[in-house]
Amino acid sequence: MIESIPSLRRIIRLALEEDLGSGDITTDALIDPWISGNASLFVREEIVLAGLPLFKRVLQTMDSQIEYEEYFNEGDRVSAGKEICLLKGSLSSILKGERTALNFLQRMCGIATLTSRYVETVKPFGARILDTRKTAPGLRWLDKYAVRIGGGSNHRFGLFDGILIKDNHIAAVGSITRAVELARRKAPHTLRIEVEVEDLAGADEAFKAGADAILLDNMALQQMHKVVQSLKGRLIIEASGGITLESVLDVAKTGVDVISVGALTHSARTADLSLEVIPEAANSS
């Protein structure tokens, strides 16, 4: 649940402070705070809905009296032109929080929608789609939440909750074997050890050293297939590095267990949503 994100209140507060500053000069000049009305949140393209509770939370931070009629649930696939929810309350409060609420929602829907496309593409081959740490600074909780809503899975959240030995670590200590040995000796026994490898020889060395998983970094498909043939079932095999929606199917066909895709969070296009005040004449009809 998005409400369980520990830093959610701080994220909302900082975002609103950034946009409002000392106040919304335009809205304060035009609309008295006691004037109520309706506003419609709708989508212009097909999306996977992610972040609606946050959208509401932002506006409720502005004004707890705003009411909502929701027509879709979190995770629903919503067709273009559909109304997601109707807002009722102070138009001043709605307009002041509109941009911040939409910024969050559009980003999260974009991530969830893109993730769902990757997940559906590889579904026949059983590979899981994972995100990476390539998230917007300060928004990692939200980015990774949106990936889950889109049907993907989360890789490690940060440097503190998973061991991933990368090429620079290996260069620093001398070899894959030495790196795995040090990690096994010094890290908590509950953490899985994963090693980034670039070829079959590196994959074999990582396996013999006792790694629990290997990450095939920017590996050619033919080489990837050889690694899978050699080590499938002996440890977890992850593919990563420049994987796109166009190439992910070929990667899945090699038989890897998981595919991590940085593009889910660093390149997802924001979804096309809009919040529009319903004219007073329509409200009274």
N, C-alpha and C positions, 0 to 999 in steps of 0.2 A: 504494500500500500504506500502511495506517495506521501501520505500524512506521517509515516514513520521515519522519513528522512530526517536525520538529526539536525542538519543545518538549514532546513527549509525556511524557518522563520527569518534567519539572518539573510538568506539569499533574497527573499522577498523584500525585506527592509532595505537592503543595499540597492536593489533594482529600482524601487520606488524613490529612494532618495536621489539616485542618479538622474531620474527623469523629472521629478517634481521640483527639486531644489527648494527654493523658498516659496514655491506655489505656482499654480497654473494660471498665468496672467490672462490668457485668452478666455478660459472658461469662467473665471471669477468676474470678468468684465461683462460677460454675456448672459450668464445663467445664474439665477438665485439658487442657493443650496436647497431650498425647500420645494423646488419644482420637481415633480415626479414624472416618470414616463417609462416607456418600454424600449428595449433594444434587442435586435435579433442577431444571434451569432450563427453564421452559415458558412458553408464551404463551397468553393468554386471548382474543385477537382476531387476525384476519388482519393480518400485517405484512410489510414488506420488511425483512429482517434486515440491520442495519448496526451495526457496533461490537463484534461478537463478539471479534475479536482484542484490543480494548481491555479488554473485560470480563475476559478471561483474564489480560491483562497486569497489571491491578490486583490480582487475586487472587494471581498469581505474585510480585508485589512483596511481598505479605504472607507468602507461603510458596511457595518454588520447587518444593516436592515435591507440590503439588496436581496431580492428573492429570485428564484430560478425555476423554470419549467424545463426539465431535461428530456430530450427525445432519443438520445443514444447513450450507451454505456461505454466506459473506458475499454478500449480494445476492439470496439466495433469497426467494421469497414463501412464507411459512409460515402454514399454516391455524391457526385457533383451536384450542386444546387440545393442540397438538403439543409434544413435548419437544424442545428445541433441543440440549441437551447434558446429560451426567451428570458431576458432579464427585466426585472421590474424594480424600480426604486428611484433614488435621487439621480437625475441626469447629470448633475455636477460631479457626483462621486464616480459614476460610470465612466464619464469622459476623462476624468483625471487618471483613472487606473487602466483605461482601455489599451494604450500602447504597450505598457509593461506586461499586462496579462496576455495580450496577443503575441508578443515576442516570445514568451515562454511556450505558449501553446503551438505556435507555428513551427518552432524549432523541434519540439518534441514529436509532433505529428509527422514532420518530415523524416526524422530519424526512424520512427516506428514504421512508416510506410516503406522506406527504402529497405529496412531490415526484413520486412515481410516478403519483399521481392526476392531477396537472396535466399531466404528460408524456403520459399516455394520452388525456386529453381533447383535446389540441391535435394529436395525431399525424396525423390526416387532412389537416391544413393545412400541415404541415412546419415550423411555428414551433418554435424551441428555447426551453426554459424555463431561465432563469438565476436565480441567487440574488442577494443584495445584501450590503451591509456591515452589515445589521441583524441582527447575530449576538450571542450572549451574550458579554460581555466576557471575554477570556481563552480562549474556546473556539472561536474562528473557524476554526482548522484543522479541528477536529472537525465543526463545523456544515457547512462546505463539503465535507468528505469525504462526509458523509452525503447531501448533495444529489447528489453524483456517483453514489453507490451507488443512489440512487433514480431514476437516469436523466437527471437534470438536468445543467446545466453551470454553471461558476463565472464570475461577473463578476470584476472586478478584486479582488485580495485585500485591498488597502489603498490608501491615498492615494499610495503610492510606486510602484505598478506599472501605472498607467493614468491617462490624462488624461480627465477628465469635467468639462466646463465647465458649471456649474450657474447658476441664476438669480442667486444672490448674487455669483458671479464676474462675470457680465455687468453687474450693477448697479455693481460696483466699478470696472470699467474703461470702461464707457460703452456698449458695443455688442457684439453677437455677432461682428461682423467684426473688431473690435479684439482681442477675446479670442482668437479663432483665430489672428490674426496674431502675437500675443505668444507663444502656446503653440508655434506653428510655429518661431518664432525662438529660443526659449529651452529648449525641451524636447528630449530625445533624439529623433533622427529615426526611431528604431525604434518609437516609441510611436504608436499610433493616437489621433487626436483625436476625441472625441465631445462633442457639444453638446446640452444639454437645451433643448428648445423647447416652446412652449405653443400655437402656432398655425401655420398654413400659411406666413404671412409669415416667421416665425422660421425655419422649416424651409428655406425658399428662401434666406434670408440665410446660414444655416449652410452650405448646399451651395455657394453662390457663393463663400463665403469659403475653401472648401477643406477642410471637415470631412470626416472619414472615416466618421462615423456620427452619427446624431441620436437623441436619446431623447425620445419624445413623452410628456411628463409630464402625467398626469391629463387627457388630451385626450379629448373626446367622440368616440364611434365614427364619427359622420358626418365630422367634421374629420379623424380618423385615416385614414379611407378616402381622403379627398382627397389627403392627403400621400403615401400609398402610390401612388395613381394618378399623381401628379406625379413622384415621385422613386424609385420602385421600380427596383432594379438599378443606380442611380447611386451609392448609398452604403448602408450598413447602417442599417436602420430598427428601432429598439427601442421597445417600448411599456412603460410603467411607471406606477405610482401607483395604489394601492388596488385592485389586481386580485385577485379572489377566484376560488375554484373555480367559483362560479356564473357569473362574468362572463368567464372566460378564453377560453371557446370563441368568444364574439362578437368578442373582441379578435383572436383568431387568424384569424377569417374575413376580417378587413380586409386580410390579406396581409402583415402586418409580419414581419420576419425573426426577431426574438427578443423574448421577453417576460420581463421581470425582475419577480420576485415576492418582496417582503420577507417575506410571510407564511410562506414555506417555513421560515424559521429563527426568526422572532420570534413566530409564532403556532401552530406545530405542537404538537399535543397529545402528551404523552408516551405511549408505547405501554404497554399493560397486560401486563407480564411479571412473573413471580414466581420466586423461588428458594426451594425448600422442602427441608429436611432430611428424608431418608427415615428413618422410625422404625427403631430398632435391630432390632426383631423382623423387619421386612421385609428389612433388610440381611443377616440371618443365614439367611433362608429360601432 
